[in-house]
């Protein structure tokens, strides 16, 4: 009985340490500002790092470049800071602020300490069971996801290697057979996403 | 000292002055300099040189700081400009910002302006249709406004004249309601646009879907190469300024042409405050301008003046040009100056999808935008419970779609392997509005802008006729779309304020009777004939065509008249 209580106590301390430890370490990161000069949003270096991991989870490096390779986190930051209404910025930041707590509740550890599979599972859960998460966390996730997708499909890499953007088509055919369209070929000549 | 003064006046004296360098001012400049007149063009905005001052023209989407989106603070500071479809990151530098040039909205009016050399000709939608006799005869037949003093036969040769130079693509469709012009090959309808055309032939033989006629060089001619313009490359990035000169703008065409003649002096950054009137001579003698940066005023002189400030600014300038003879604005004996302004009703669209022709798509991009339905209501006689009618833009396209519900590697796969989406179609109404005395612009009695110009106060609104016409548009297109086999048909009322159509017209209307109109059939002020107004302000009625081509033809026709009058010494006295 005692042993079990002790064990629980130790566990609690350990868990507490696990909660505290990254917190302590990230103190300095929280004091530090984000790497991008933000005009409207107050984001710490720690939050920026977390956001980068969320982006990388959404668009991971595979045989092709991932979010970090393409600097998508910076794109998300810039679009959040420059092109997002103040109300939505507030919600985004509130959700980002609560995100790690939500991660710990679900995964038992911080998002950054989790494996790629665990991270993906968490995001999937937010997507499919939004009611199980605080409203702001869901709003943050949805906004970050959309911005990451926009950043990816609008990146130079994507628009030159995946679905190729043509600055100068020099042609228009109004009766183009679908049989001649090869969507697997990046140069398929169909309209771009943007 | 006296000699210096005389020299200075001489240096500021020209054969002709053109106020404004946009669509019609560029044409006036080109025609005047072609005829050898030493011409001054005064532009209130900055200079925009073809191919030099198009900072975004060759940028790829990823090269824009915000992927093409307008930053939120700019959006919030510019609620009016932000409603305009060209106010995006790639072209917002060509659109007037709200705070820089305030005006008064007695009723909601989105006034979209482009203050620079070339004006809005850089940004226009490039749609070009001639007016027919049925359009010019409208007011007389239907008993509104005043009769036009000119008809199709007066305009036809001048339409031809400007079409050849500007370069218009289109098909010879042989429709009485929309006369054919001097065309290069039209851009083709796509499979679904063509399907709708064929369906209409069966169900509504009097309604026609044609290739939209537009000012794009589909097959450039020697006259276009001479301007330094080449074939349109289907970029559809026109609003940035085109490095190929593939579409017509003052910047790519008329202004450099006039400069090449050696007869043109172009002075940007000069706001014209007033037209100078000499009571003894009984004519206008010149203009007073204020430099937008230094705020110094200068006077320029010429025996003939062309006012092409852009419809509402032309009203503002004439209203502000007062004298003992004209206490209510230059040429305003009748009191109609500023009244009977009108616009086009662009507030209605019908969207739908088409499940057929799944084996077809498009390749490349169509600068014409797709199809066009000339007005089919009340063309030859009155048929409905509303006056006049609407033309319609009609387009079909197939986008790329992809599910985005995946995660990680799956999401990447989805994004990288899109599928062809359904055919989507849309019809946009372009309705004629009826000019009325109750739709007007006037000078604000107290407030002035940074350059001492009174603020323009605008009062324009839709009326019952517009409401009925819009209802008819919704009904007709819902029916026609249904019969063409389209699905998911969605009428949409944008409830947009007048102005966003960017087709504001009138206020200095033409007419036969000086008691009820401002301009005669040659665009001269009845009461001050050495002043010509050849922009949208001259419009007696609006019909349904995109108006720019008509303004170009107005300017060329009026210059021809002015030069022959100058030769006959007819402009010296009233």
Interface residues (C-beta under 8 A of the other chain):
Chain A: X57 X58 X59 X60 X62 X64 X75 X78 X79 X82 X83 X84 X85 X86 X116 X120 X123 X124 X127 X149 X150 X151 X152 X153 X154 X155 X156 X158 X159 X162 X163 X165 X167 X168 X169 X170 X171 X172 X173 X174 X175 X176 X177 X178 X179 X181 X183 X184 X189 X190 X191 X192 X193 X194
Chain B: X58 X60 X61 X62 X63 X65 X66 X67 X68 X69 X70 X71 X72 X73 X187 X188 X189 X190 X191 X193 X194 X233 X234 X235 X237 X358 X359 X360 X361 X362 X363 X364 X365 X366 X367 X397 X398 X399 X400 X404 X405 X407 X408 X409 X411 X412 X415 X416 X417 X418 X419 X420
